[in-house]
Amino acid sequence: MDRIPTARPSWTDEMRDAAVATLDSRHWVKGPKGREFGEKFAKHCGALSAAPCQNGSSSLWAALRLVGIGEGDEVIVPSFTFIASATAIPLVGATPIFVDIENDYWCLDVDAVERAITPRTKAVIGVHIFGQPYDPRLIELCKSKNIALIEDAAQAHGATQISVSGDKLVAGSMGDVGCFSFFPSKNMAVGGEGGMLTTINPELTEKVKAITNHGRTPNLESMELGSNLRMSEVSAAIGLVQLSNLDKWVERRREIASKYNKNFDNHPAVSIPKVRKGANHAWHQYCLFTDKSQDLVKHLDENGIDSRIYYSIPCHHQAVFSKHPQFEIPLEVTDKVAGNLVAIPVMHELTEQEVDHIISTVLSFKN
Ligand SMILES: Cc1ncc(COP(=O)(O)O)c(C=O)c1O
């Protein structure tokens, strides 16, 4: 059996044909594919509108600009996330306030968020970590305090969560602005770098599109500070085909995760990930908790399986934040979990034979 990687993006004849046809059309930027991709993505996640963009990191920068964050503002963010969730904040001149995560689900702890709110708090960036939606109480808290909620859904294409009032929310419609990444390892991709901005806020439906195009109106007047964050037409054409497969692919991830859960439930050296009530996890990553993470990675590696430790260094302890007042301050759960989660392959393209090999390898890990 070939080595099993942590990610294997789908690439089919249909995607190749869509890419080639778009190149042949010579309509390479600002065209119908980008518009269609935005419209179909918005529909898929129940948002009012969406704009394809260059990557998840630039979508976070744009989201902060869209809700008016700048100099002097504080933005609450988890430290247990990919670095881009945090660095977007100083990139618009604001200050990140790092808040701890929940012991069970590793998303922002809503009670800790409430305690961290000050008169300068203007936004919260919630992250659906590994594909598990954040606590829906975060939405209610932000509404009641009149604070913008930016939804970092870079890992959560296809995730859903029952809201406090019992409605089914899809990732991309759980905050004022949703931010997605189409990095090749994600639940869907675009054949290169890519991202998406979504919104459920009627005041932002046109602005999410404009900010990716220098804040311009259709008659080419720049109304707001923006930049060229546009996605190329060829990427959008590939994205459209990938999007039409997303639900099926996320179901396959759920099937694999459920098989892992059944097999690893009573494992002596690892604990399985917990799923929040009302959540339909998108399983971008399936992470096992273990205090022997290095040994597990080595054991998997010796058996031809790639894996990865998440997140070895929480954001607030990273050198880029060495001058931040929280740099050396511990965050209890964040510091406990960091470095102790091992993500094993869970991508939709895994074969049954590969899934079985991963299961037997984890079962043979005896700490
Ligand atoms: C939670 C989170 N936010 C933001 C990003 C940034 O996305 P991109 O790599 O497309 O810039 C990622 C990408 O890995 C991510 O996982």
The ligand as a Tripos MOL2 file, in Angstrom:
@<TRIPOS>MOLECULE
LIG
   16    16     1     0     0
SMALL
NO_CHARGES

@<TRIPOS>ATOM
      1 C1         -8.8570   28.2350   11.0280 C.3       1 LIG1
      2 C2         -8.1570   28.7990    9.8200 C.ar      1 LIG1
      3 N1         -8.2760   30.1210    9.5650 N.ar      1 LIG1
      4 C3         -7.6870   30.6760    8.4950 C.ar      1 LIG1
      5 C4         -6.9420   29.9340    7.6060 C.ar      1 LIG1
      6 C5         -6.2460   30.6160    6.4790 C.3       1 LIG1
      7 O1         -6.5950   30.1260    5.2260 O.3       1 LIG1
      8 P1         -5.5740   30.2360    3.9800 P.3       1 LIG1
      9 O2         -4.4750   29.2450    4.2200 O.co2     1 LIG1
     10 O3         -6.4130   29.8810    2.8060 O.co2     1 LIG1
     11 O4         -5.0730   31.6170    3.9400 O.co2     1 LIG1
     12 C6         -6.8090   28.5640    7.8150 C.ar      1 LIG1
     13 C7         -6.0230   27.7410    6.8770 C.2       1 LIG1
     14 O5         -5.4600   26.7470    7.1830 O.2       1 LIG1
     15 C8         -7.4220   27.9760    8.9570 C.ar      1 LIG1
     16 O6         -7.3070   26.6740    9.2070 O.3       1 LIG1
@<TRIPOS>BOND
     1     1     2 1
     2     2     3 ar
     3     2    15 ar
     4     3     4 ar
     5     4     5 ar
     6     5     6 1
     7     5    12 ar
     8     6     7 1
     9     7     8 1
    10     8     9 2
    11     8    10 1
    12     8    11 1
    13    12    13 1
    14    12    15 ar
    15    13    14 2
    16    15    16 1
@<TRIPOS>SUBSTRUCTURE
     1 LIG1         1 GROUP 0 **** ****
